[in-house]
Amino acid sequence: MASAPRSEKAAKRAARSSDPLRPSDHIDSAPEPPEPADGIAQPRLGAAGYLRFFWRQLTSMRTALVLLLLLALAAVPGSLVPQRSSDPNGVLQYERDNPDAFKVLDGLGIFSTFSSPWFSAIYLLLFISLVGCILPRTKHHLDALRARPPKTPARLARLVGYTEQTARTDAETAVAEARAVLRGAGYRVERYADSISAERGYLRETGNLIFHTALVGVLVAVGVGSGFGYSGQRVIIQDTAFTNSLASYDSFNPGRFFSDDALEPFSVRLDDFEGSYQLDPKSGAYQPIDFTAHLSTREPGGDWTDADLKVNSPLELGGTKMYLLSNGFAPVVTVRDPDGAVAFSGPVAFIPQDNNLRSLGVIKVPDGLDEQLGLLGFFYPDPMELADGTYTSVSPYPGDSSLLTLTVYTGDLGLDAGVSVNAYSLDVDELTQIAGPKADAPALELTQGQTAELPDGLGTIEFDGYQRFVGVEFHHDPTEGWVLVFALLILGGLLVSLFVPRRRMWVKATDDGTGTVRLEYAGLARGEDPGLAAAVAEVARKHAARLAPPNVG
């Protein structure tokens, strides 16, 4: 049954081939391919075919957009939880507050989001995809720029904005004037017989390529900047200076290719700090309004220079930007042994616990006494005693009544083991409490200028006063300027690609032999172009104005 139709087709072909009126080389249609014996045969790609397929999928614009969206989503965890690179103390605090969640998130690399393997994988794939998109499109665009505008279609009436008019002139003059009009409108023009073919809007694709190339530039600049840059944190106490050296940082996060030579020499000293607050009548708490750190800065060979540092207003020193992160009080205490010799003296930064600057801090005295001494204390700028005997601060403004309370411990502070120890925490598991709620002696309570005896005859401690401190971050990125340049190119390329239309325009002149020329105008757009018809009409109007006198047909 299946062979009958094929026999009929063969008979028809034989009859046509024997027709004496048909040329011998005439072909009605492409020959029919032979049918496979076992139905449809699927082509086999092989290893090279699969590689080519996956490469084309990876370098498609759709894939690049998906990867860009994935990169944006992958960056979200970096803004939701503290990062080791920018807030190591926040990571430690998160671990203390959420130990179970911390184990899961840390295993996923959430606290190092921007250096995690999964974020880096998306980053690299996006880079490869964009480069794979840009290179062939650039070649195609350059070829298109060198190519001539296409020939004039035979039937312009089928195109957008078709307009027809007549003019008393000759075809040569009409074509020359059309050429001048189109060139004046920014078109590339080419003459074909008695017609002009023109096109414009290649700047649209140029802007598109600039956009994607600049996006690659941003990726490269960010990668290079993270490799050669660094960031570090430091608590600077009032009337003390910070020198930009590796040993001066409290925490330091270098890039993979960082070297000590990248540290620009400069010094910073905190002279004073001003904080403005506003009382919230509903909650009774003070809300911060403005912070200003009054600094003195000095670069090599220069004098000390006054400068102010504010939140969201970084200070640049030697190519390194300085950001204000936090502030608080540093009580000044002096610890003496029973003979009056000073074992410890100086300000100690206490970490604020609320907007009223109730602050928690640790004082460690490893030498100078019969035993190592650890003091866990609270500082209350404006103290008020609660019903349960504890204290709180009712405002962030200190005074003569500012209170320092201390719970005292003795034992091995772990400072002699050669292991780094957090200066703002005190592990009391192996220590003995000698003053506080679990000891025979009550916790120490000191106002400014007061001195108290330490239990067990260890000596005395004096609350001399307080100073302000600021927590600052130093960030150095050698490619910051390039990122700005590429960001501006991205914006410019995007605007050009959105607002420059891609158009083709044709003008045809037909001489009827009586001194009148019939003129036809039409256009074609690549994509949506609602202004194309109006553009064709404008070209026809200008062309008619150059040909005198026109008679609209």
C-alpha positions in Angstrom: 0.0 0.0 0.0 2.8 2.4 0.8 4.6 1.8 -2.5 1.7 3.0 -4.6 2.0 6.7 -4.0 5.7 6.6 -4.6 5.1 4.8 -7.9 2.7 7.5 -9.0 5.2 10.2 -8.1 7.9 8.4 -10.1 5.6 8.1 -13.1 4.8 11.9 -13.0 8.5 12.8 -12.8 9.2 10.5 -15.8 6.3 12.2 -17.7 7.6 15.7 -17.0 11.2 14.7 -17.9 9.9 13.5 -21.3 8.1 16.7 -22.1 9.9 18.4 -25.1 8.8 21.9 -24.0 10.6 21.6 -20.6 14.3 22.6 -20.4 16.5 19.7 -19.5 18.0 21.4 -16.5 14.7 22.5 -15.0 14.0 21.4 -11.4 10.5 21.5 -10.0 11.6 21.1 -6.3 14.3 19.6 -4.2 14.5 15.8 -4.4 12.8 14.0 -1.6 15.2 12.5 0.9 15.0 8.7 1.2 12.9 7.4 4.0 14.8 5.6 6.8 14.1 1.9 7.1 13.2 2.2 10.8 11.3 5.5 10.9 12.8 8.9 11.8 16.6 8.9 12.3 17.9 11.3 15.0 21.3 12.9 14.3 24.1 12.1 16.7 25.9 15.1 18.1 28.9 13.5 19.5 31.3 15.1 22.1 32.1 18.0 19.9 28.4 18.6 19.1 27.4 18.6 22.7 30.2 21.0 23.6 29.1 23.3 20.8 25.5 23.1 22.0 26.3 23.9 25.6 28.6 26.7 24.5 25.8 28.3 22.4 23.4 28.0 25.3 25.9 29.5 27.8 26.8 32.4 25.4 23.2 33.3 24.6 21.8 36.6 25.8 19.0 34.9 27.6 21.5 32.9 29.7 23.5 36.0 30.5 20.3 37.7 31.8 19.4 34.7 33.9 23.0 34.6 35.3 22.8 38.3 36.1 19.5 37.8 38.0 21.1 34.9 39.8 24.1 37.0 40.8 21.8 39.7 42.2 19.8 37.0 44.2 23.1 35.4 45.4 24.2 38.8 46.8 21.1 39.1 49.0 22.5 37.0 51.9 25.5 39.3 52.0 23.2 42.2 53.0 21.1 40.2 55.5 23.8 38.7 57.7 27.1 40.2 58.8 30.1 39.3 56.7 33.6 38.3 57.9 35.2 40.7 55.5 33.4 43.8 56.8 32.0 43.0 60.2 33.8 40.2 62.0 32.5 41.2 65.4 29.0 41.0 64.0 29.6 37.5 62.9 30.8 36.5 66.4 27.7 38.2 67.9 25.5 36.3 65.5 27.1 33.0 66.5 26.5 33.8 70.2 22.8 34.8 69.5 22.0 32.0 67.1 24.4 29.1 67.5 22.2 26.5 65.7 21.5 28.7 62.7 25.1 29.8 62.6 26.3 26.3 62.0 24.0 25.8 59.0 24.7 29.2 57.5 28.4 29.0 58.0 28.5 25.6 56.3 26.8 27.2 53.3 29.4 30.1 53.3 26.7 32.7 53.9 29.1 34.7 56.2 31.6 35.0 53.4 29.0 35.4 50.6 31.1 37.2 48.1 34.1 34.8 48.3 32.0 31.6 48.5 32.4 29.0 45.8 28.8 29.2 44.6 28.9 33.0 44.3 32.2 32.8 42.5 30.8 30.2 40.1 27.9 32.4 39.1 30.3 35.3 38.8 32.7 33.4 36.4 29.8 31.9 34.4 28.3 35.4 33.9 31.7 36.7 32.8 32.2 33.9 30.3 28.6 34.3 29.0 29.0 38.0 28.4 32.3 37.7 26.7 30.9 34.9 24.5 27.9 37.2 23.6 30.0 40.3 22.9 32.7 39.0 20.6 30.6 37.5 17.8 28.1 40.4 18.1 31.0 42.9 17.8 32.3 41.2 14.6 28.8 41.1 13.1 28.3 44.8 14.0 31.6 45.8 12.4 30.7 43.9 9.3 27.3 45.6 9.2 28.9 49.0 9.5 31.1 48.3 6.5 28.3 46.9 4.4 26.3 49.0 1.9 22.7 49.8 2.6 20.4 47.1 1.0 18.9 47.5 -2.5 15.7 49.4 -2.9 12.7 47.0 -2.8 10.7 46.6 -5.9 7.3 47.4 -4.3 7.6 50.2 -1.7 3.9 50.4 -1.3 4.0 47.4 1.0 6.3 49.1 3.5 5.6 51.5 6.5 4.6 55.1 5.8 4.4 54.8 2.1 4.0 58.2 0.5 3.8 59.1 -3.2 4.1 62.5 -4.8 5.1 64.1 -8.2 7.5 66.9 -9.0 8.3 68.8 -12.2 12.0 67.9 -12.5 14.1 65.1 -13.8 15.0 61.8 -12.1 18.7 62.8 -11.7 17.9 66.0 -9.8 15.3 64.2 -7.7 17.7 61.5 -6.7 20.5 64.0 -5.9 18.2 66.1 -3.7 16.9 62.9 -1.9 20.5 62.0 -1.2 21.1 65.4 0.3 18.0 65.2 2.5 18.7 61.8 3.9 22.4 62.5 4.5 21.4 65.7 6.4 19.1 63.5 8.6 22.1 61.3 9.6 21.4 58.4 7.2 24.1 56.4 5.4 23.0 56.4 1.8 23.7 54.4 -1.3 22.3 54.9 -4.8 20.8 52.1 -6.9 19.7 53.3 -10.3 17.1 56.1 -9.8 16.6 55.4 -6.1 18.3 56.0 -2.8 18.6 53.4 -0.1 19.4 54.8 3.3 19.8 53.5 6.9 20.6 54.8 10.3 20.5 53.7 13.9 23.6 51.5 14.1 24.4 53.6 17.1 21.7 51.6 18.9 23.7 48.3 18.5 26.9 50.3 19.4 25.3 51.4 22.7 24.1 47.8 23.3 27.7 46.5 22.9 29.1 49.3 25.1 26.5 48.4 27.8 27.6 44.7 27.8 31.3 45.5 27.5 31.1 47.9 30.4 29.3 45.3 32.4 32.2 42.9 31.8 34.5 45.8 32.8 32.7 46.2 36.1 33.1 42.5 36.8 36.8 42.6 36.0 37.3 45.8 38.0 35.5 44.4 41.0 37.4 41.1 40.8 40.8 42.9 40.5 39.8 45.4 43.3 38.9 42.6 45.7 42.2 40.8 44.9 44.5 43.8 45.4 42.5 45.8 47.9 42.0 45.4 51.6 39.7 46.4 54.5 40.4 46.7 58.2 38.6 47.8 61.3 40.0 49.8 64.2 38.7 51.3 67.4 40.3 54.7 68.0 40.0 56.2 71.5 40.0 59.9 72.0 43.4 61.5 72.2 45.1 58.5 70.7 46.4 58.1 67.2 46.2 55.3 64.6 49.0 54.7 62.1 48.2 52.8 59.0 50.3 49.7 59.5 49.3 46.0 59.6 49.9 45.7 63.3 47.7 48.6 64.2 44.4 47.0 63.0 42.0 45.2 65.3 40.9 43.1 62.4 42.2 43.0 58.8 40.9 41.4 55.6 43.4 41.5 52.8 42.8 40.6 49.1 44.3 37.5 47.6 47.1 39.5 46.0 47.6 42.0 48.8 51.1 43.1 49.9 52.3 45.3 52.7 53.4 47.9 50.1 49.7 48.7 49.4 49.4 50.3 52.9 49.7 54.0 52.3 51.4 55.7 55.3 49.2 58.1 57.2 48.1 58.8 60.8 44.7 59.6 62.3 43.9 61.0 65.8 40.5 61.3 67.4 40.3 64.8 69.0 36.6 64.9 70.0 33.3 63.3 69.2 29.8 64.9 69.0 26.6 62.9 69.0 23.1 64.4 68.5 20.0 62.5 69.8 16.3 63.1 69.9 14.0 61.7 72.6 11.2 59.4 71.3 8.3 60.2 73.6 6.6 56.8 72.9 9.5 54.6 73.8 11.4 56.9 76.1 14.6 56.1 74.2 16.8 58.5 72.4 17.2 58.2 68.7 20.5 59.2 67.0 20.3 62.2 64.7 23.9 63.0 63.7 27.4 61.9 64.6 30.6 63.8 63.9 34.1 62.7 64.7 36.6 65.5 64.9 39.9 64.2 63.7 43.5 65.2 63.0 45.1 63.6 60.0 48.7 63.6 58.8 50.4 62.2 55.7 54.2 61.7 55.3 56.0 65.0 55.3 52.9 67.0 56.3 51.5 68.6 59.4 48.4 67.6 61.4 45.3 68.7 59.5 41.8 69.0 61.0 39.1 66.8 59.4 35.5 65.7 60.2 34.2 62.2 59.7 30.5 61.5 59.5 28.2 58.6 58.8 27.8 58.0 55.1 30.5 60.7 54.5 33.8 58.9 54.3 37.2 60.6 54.6 39.8 59.7 52.0 43.5 59.4 53.1 46.2 58.3 50.7 43.8 56.4 48.4 42.1 54.7 51.4 38.6 55.6 52.5 37.7 55.8 56.2 34.2 55.1 57.3 32.5 55.8 60.6 30.9 52.6 61.9 30.2 53.1 65.6 30.9 55.1 68.7 30.8 54.9 72.4 32.5 55.5 75.7 35.8 54.3 77.0 36.0 54.5 80.8 39.5 55.4 82.1 40.5 53.1 85.0 43.7 52.7 87.1 44.5 49.4 88.9 47.1 49.4 91.6 48.7 46.6 93.7 48.6 46.8 97.5 51.8 48.9 97.5 50.3 51.5 95.2 52.2 50.5 92.1 50.2 50.9 88.9 49.4 47.5 87.3 47.0 48.9 84.6 46.0 52.4 83.6 44.1 53.7 80.5 40.8 53.9 78.7 39.0 50.8 77.7 36.3 50.8 75.0 32.9 49.6 76.1 30.5 48.4 73.5 27.0 50.1 73.5 24.1 47.8 74.0 21.2 50.3 73.2 20.6 53.8 71.9 21.0 55.2 75.4 24.6 53.9 75.3 24.4 51.5 78.2 27.7 49.8 77.4 29.4 46.5 78.1 33.1 46.1 78.4 36.0 43.9 79.6 39.1 45.0 81.5 42.0 42.5 81.6 45.0 42.9 84.0 47.4 40.1 83.2 50.4 41.4 85.1 51.3 43.4 88.2 49.1 41.7 90.7 49.3 38.4 92.6 46.8 36.9 90.3 45.5 37.7 86.8 42.5 39.9 87.0 39.5 40.1 84.7 36.7 42.6 85.1 33.3 42.4 83.3 31.7 45.8 83.6 28.8 48.0 82.5 29.0 51.8 82.0 25.8 53.9 82.4 26.2 57.5 81.1 23.0 58.6 82.8 22.3 55.9 85.4 18.9 55.1 87.0 18.4 52.3 89.5 15.6 49.9 88.7 13.3 48.1 91.2 15.3 44.9 91.1 18.5 46.7 92.0 20.0 46.7 88.5 20.8 49.9 86.6 19.9 51.3 83.2 20.8 54.5 81.4 18.0 56.9 80.7 19.9 59.0 78.2 23.2 58.9 76.1 24.4 62.1 77.8 27.1 61.5 80.5 27.7 63.6 83.6 29.3 63.5 87.0 26.9 60.8 88.1 28.0 58.3 85.3 28.3 54.9 86.8 30.7 52.0 86.3 29.8 48.6 87.7 32.3 45.7 87.7 32.1 42.0 88.3 35.6 40.8 89.2 37.2 37.5 88.3 40.6 35.9 89.0 42.4 33.1 87.2 44.1 32.3 83.9 42.9 34.8 81.2 44.4 32.7 78.4 46.7 35.5 77.3 50.0 33.5 77.7 49.0 30.6 75.4 50.1 32.4 72.3 46.5 32.2 70.8 44.6 35.3 69.7 41.9 36.3 72.2 39.0 38.6 71.7 39.7 41.8 73.7 36.0 42.5 74.0 34.9 39.2 75.6 35.8 37.3 78.8 35.6 33.6 79.1 34.6 33.1 82.7 34.2 29.3 82.7 37.7 28.7 84.1 37.8 31.9 86.3 36.8 32.5 89.9 34.3 35.3 90.7 35.5 37.2 93.7 33.1 40.2 93.4 29.6 39.9 92.0 26.3 38.1 92.3 28.0 34.7 92.7 30.7 35.9 95.2 30.8 36.9 98.8 31.7 40.5 97.9 29.2 42.6 95.9 30.0 43.9 92.4 32.0 47.2 92.4 30.1 50.4 91.8 32.2 53.5 90.9 31.3 57.0 89.9 33.8 59.3 88.3 36.8 60.0 90.7 36.0 57.1 93.1 38.4 54.4 94.2 37.4 50.9 95.4 39.3 48.1 97.2 39.7 44.9 95.2 38.7 41.7 97.1 41.3 39.4 98.7 43.7 42.4 99.2 44.7 42.4 95.5 44.9 46.2 95.4 42.6 49.1 94.3 40.8 50.3 91.2 39.9 53.9 90.4 37.4 55.2 87.9 39.3 58.3 86.6 36.7 59.4 84.0 35.7 58.6 80.4 36.7 59.3 76.9 34.9 58.8 73.6 35.9 56.3 71.0 34.9 55.6 67.4 34.9 52.3 65.4 36.1 53.0 61.9 36.7 50.9 58.8 39.5 51.6 56.3 38.8 50.4 52.8 41.2 50.5 49.9 40.1 49.6 46.4 42.6 50.4 43.6 39.9 50.0 40.9 37.2 52.2 42.4 37.6 54.9 39.7 37.4 52.3 36.9 34.2 50.9 38.4 32.7 54.5 38.3 33.8 54.8 34.6 32.3 51.5 33.6 29.1 52.3 35.6 28.7 55.5 33.6 29.3 53.7 30.3 26.7 51.1 31.3 24.2 54.0 31.9 25.1 55.7 28.6 25.1 52.6 26.6 21.7 51.6 28.0 20.2 55.0 27.2 21.5 54.9 23.6 20.3 51.4 23.0 16.8 52.3 24.3 16.2 55.7 22.5 18.1 55.4 19.2 15.8 53.8 16.5 17.1 51.5 13.8 15.6 52.6 10.5 15.9 52.1 6.8 14.5 54.6 4.3 14.0 54.5 0.5 13.3 57.1 -2.1 12.5 56.1 -5.7 12.2 58.4 -8.6 10.4 57.3 -11.8 10.6 59.6 -14.9 7.4 59.4 -17.0 9.1 61.2 -20.0 6.9 64.3 -19.8 9.1 66.3 -17.4 7.3 65.0 -14.3 8.8 62.6 -11.9 6.8 60.2 -9.7 8.5 60.0 -6.2 7.9 57.1 -3.8 8.9 57.1 -0.1 8.8 54.3 2.4 10.6 53.0 5.5 11.3 49.9 7.5 12.2 49.6 11.2 14.0 46.9 13.1 11.7 46.3 16.0 8.9 48.6 17.2 9.2 52.2 15.9 6.0 54.2 16.3 7.6 57.3 14.8 8.7 55.7 11.6 5.6 56.8 9.5 6.1 60.4 10.7 9.8 60.2 9.8 8.9 59.1 6.3 6.4 61.9 5.9 9.1 64.4 7.1 11.6 63.2 4.6 9.0 63.5 1.8 8.1 67.0 3.0 11.7 68.2 3.0 12.4 66.6 -0.3 9.4 68.3 -1.8 10.6 71.6 -0.5 13.8 71.2 -2.4 12.0 70.4 -5.6 10.0 73.3 -7.0 7.1 73.2 -7.3 5.8 69.9 -5.9 2.3 68.5 -6.9 1.0 66.1 -4.3 -0.7 63.2 -5.9 
